[in-house]
């Protein structure tokens, strides 16, 4: 089973949303890190019948707590003011 559990979402403008505080990674040499995709518009199908529904995209974001620039429900509280 291939499930991403909120690693990223797609907003109502079909742009990639990354839950920043929940996603820590180092990119493999000579590749882009996941966070570098934030805000990029996904390639949309030519035929409207293959488009993802905005309702489905919203459901996914709500289900997994994917919010732009905010922590998802699975993260510990963010500590600020250090350093």
C-alpha positions as CSV (number, residue, x, y, z in Angstrom):
1,X,0.0,0.0,0.0
2,X,1.4,3.4,-1.0
3,X,0.1,6.1,1.3
4,X,1.8,9.5,2.0
5,X,-0.1,10.5,5.1
6,X,0.1,14.2,4.5
7,X,3.6,14.7,3.3
8,X,2.2,17.2,0.8
9,X,-1.1,18.5,-0.5
10,X,-2.5,20.5,-3.4
11,X,-4.4,23.7,-2.8
12,X,-7.4,25.1,-4.6
13,X,-5.1,26.7,-7.2
14,X,-3.5,23.3,-7.9
15,X,-0.2,24.4,-6.2
16,X,1.8,22.1,-4.0
17,X,1.5,22.7,-0.2
18,X,4.2,21.3,2.1
19,X,3.5,21.2,5.9
20,X,6.9,22.8,6.7
21,X,7.3,22.0,10.4
22,X,6.3,18.4,9.8
23,X,8.7,17.6,7.0
24,X,12.4,17.4,7.7
25,X,14.7,16.0,5.0
26,X,18.0,16.3,3.3
27,X,17.8,16.0,-0.5
28,X,19.8,13.4,-2.2
29,X,22.9,14.8,-3.9
30,X,22.0,16.6,-7.2
31,X,18.2,16.5,-6.6
32,X,15.6,18.8,-5.2
33,X,14.4,18.5,-1.7
34,X,10.7,18.1,-1.1
35,X,10.3,21.6,0.3
36,X,11.6,23.2,-2.9
37,X,8.3,22.1,-4.5
38,X,6.2,24.4,-2.3
39,X,4.0,26.7,-4.3
40,X,4.7,25.0,-7.7
41,X,1.6,24.5,-9.8
42,X,1.0,20.8,-10.7
43,X,0.6,19.8,-14.3
44,X,-3.1,19.5,-15.0
45,X,-4.7,17.0,-17.4
46,X,-5.8,18.3,-20.7
47,X,-9.3,16.8,-20.3
48,X,-11.4,18.2,-17.6
49,X,-12.9,14.8,-16.8
50,X,-9.5,13.8,-15.4
51,X,-9.1,16.8,-13.1
52,X,-9.0,16.2,-9.4
53,X,-12.0,17.7,-7.7
54,X,-11.4,20.7,-5.4
55,X,-13.6,18.9,-2.9
56,X,-11.3,15.9,-2.9
57,X,-8.2,18.0,-2.6
58,X,-9.8,19.9,0.4
59,X,-10.8,16.6,2.0
60,X,-7.2,15.3,1.8
61,X,-5.7,18.5,3.3
62,X,-8.2,18.5,6.1
63,X,-7.8,14.7,6.7
64,X,-4.1,15.0,7.1
65,X,-3.8,18.5,8.4
66,X,-1.8,19.8,5.5
67,X,-1.8,23.6,5.8
68,X,0.6,25.9,4.1
69,X,3.3,27.2,6.4
70,X,1.6,25.6,9.5
71,X,2.3,22.5,11.4
72,X,0.1,19.4,10.8
73,X,-1.7,17.7,13.6
74,X,0.9,15.0,13.9
75,X,3.8,17.3,14.9
76,X,4.9,18.4,18.3
77,X,4.4,22.1,19.1
78,X,7.0,24.3,17.4
79,X,9.5,26.0,19.8
80,X,10.3,29.5,18.9
81,X,12.8,32.0,20.2
82,X,15.8,29.7,20.4
83,X,19.0,30.9,19.0
